[in-house]
Amino acid sequence: MSATFHPTLPHPEPVAAPATRLALKTDGASRGLLDGAWWPRSRDLLSELPALTDVLDPLWGRITRIAVNPKYWLVIPRQVAVDGHIVKVGWFTPEIDPHKLLLLSYGTGRWDLLIIPPETGAESAARLMAAASDHDGPPLTASALIAADEARHGVAATNEHMDPDEAWEYEGGAWTLSAALPHQPARPAGPVA
């Protein structure tokens, strides 16, 4: 029996990276405690943060630092590589709401995003993204916004049943819905909260 050798392997078709699930406040002065919401696909910051930062850099200026509360993240990298530059990542337990991500852009501003738990169902995530990105959004902290949604709809965001497409996407499949990303002017930098 003889073996057949092929000098080259067929070239695989490029696979588009899934769109970042993000909702931001529209143009105008930001009101409320949040500037929008981010719905990561996993709890792996090393793989999630580069895509988020890559989307936000052209909108808000180069993101240079990110801070999170470690409560829901197993591993927090000290830095992540993003399109030719390094973003430093830090964590603060009492100072940052566990459901909030703080982004800093040197000389440009600071933004606070609600972090919607990755395992949240699409309906809850859509409600939370809309509330966090509403120009006249509620004056609630990130955790209070999630708790209010859970109380109003009688289901914890993380306990909501996922349909098969959502479950497939959460486990690593491609997401076909992309969020519109309106431009937002920078909010003045302030102390880290």
ZITA-V61962 format. One record per residue. RES is the residue in one small letter. SS is DSSP state (A for helix, B for strand, O for the rest). Layout:
res:RES ss:SS
res:RES ss:SS
This chain:
res:m ss:O
res:s ss:O
res:a ss:O
res:t ss:O
res:f ss:O
res:h ss:O
res:p ss:O
res:t ss:O
res:l ss:O
res:p ss:O
res:h ss:O
res:p ss:O
res:e ss:O
res:p ss:O
res:v ss:O
res:a ss:O
res:a ss:O
res:p ss:O
res:a ss:O
res:t ss:O
res:r ss:O
res:l ss:B
res:a ss:B
res:l ss:B
res:k ss:O
res:t ss:O
res:d ss:O
res:g ss:O
res:a ss:O
res:s ss:O
res:r ss:O
res:g ss:O
res:l ss:O
res:l ss:O
res:d ss:O
res:g ss:B
res:a ss:B
res:w ss:B
res:w ss:O
res:p ss:O
res:r ss:O
res:s ss:O
res:r ss:O
res:d ss:O
res:l ss:A
res:l ss:A
res:s ss:A
res:e ss:A
res:l ss:A
res:p ss:A
res:a ss:A
res:l ss:A
res:t ss:A
res:d ss:A
res:v ss:A
res:l ss:A
res:d ss:A
res:p ss:A
res:l ss:A
res:w ss:A
res:g ss:O
res:r ss:O
res:i ss:B
res:t ss:B
res:r ss:B
res:i ss:B
res:a ss:B
res:v ss:B
res:n ss:O
res:p ss:A
res:k ss:A
res:y ss:A
res:w ss:O
res:l ss:O
res:v ss:O
res:i ss:O
res:p ss:O
res:r ss:O
res:q ss:B
res:v ss:B
res:a ss:B
res:v ss:B
res:d ss:O
res:g ss:O
res:h ss:B
res:i ss:B
res:v ss:B
res:k ss:B
res:v ss:B
res:g ss:B
res:w ss:B
res:f ss:O
res:t ss:O
res:p ss:O
res:e ss:O
res:i ss:O
res:d ss:O
res:p ss:O
res:h ss:O
res:k ss:B
res:l ss:B
res:l ss:B
res:l ss:B
res:l ss:B
res:s ss:B
res:y ss:O
res:g ss:O
res:t ss:O
res:g ss:B
res:r ss:B
res:w ss:B
res:d ss:B
res:l ss:B
res:l ss:B
res:i ss:B
res:i ss:O
res:p ss:O
res:p ss:O
res:e ss:O
res:t ss:O
res:g ss:O
res:a ss:A
res:e ss:A
res:s ss:A
res:a ss:A
res:a ss:A
res:r ss:A
res:l ss:A
res:m ss:A
res:a ss:A
res:a ss:A
res:a ss:A
res:s ss:A
res:d ss:O
res:h ss:O
res:d ss:O
res:g ss:O
res:p ss:O
res:p ss:O
res:l ss:O
res:t ss:O
res:a ss:A
res:s ss:A
res:a ss:A
res:l ss:A
res:i ss:A
res:a ss:A
res:a ss:A
res:d ss:A
res:e ss:A
res:a ss:A
res:r ss:A
res:h ss:A
res:g ss:O
res:v ss:O
res:a ss:O
res:a ss:A
res:t ss:A
res:n ss:A
res:e ss:O
res:h ss:O
res:m ss:O
res:d ss:O
res:p ss:A
res:d ss:A
res:e ss:A
res:a ss:A
res:w ss:A
res:e ss:A
res:y ss:A
res:e ss:O
res:g ss:O
res:g ss:O
res:a ss:O
res:w ss:O
res:t ss:O
res:l ss:O
res:s ss:O
res:a ss:O
res:a ss:O
res:l ss:O
res:p ss:O
res:h ss:O
res:q ss:O
res:p ss:O
res:a ss:O
res:r ss:O
res:p ss:O
res:a ss:O
res:g ss:O
res:p ss:O
res:v ss:O
res:a ss:O
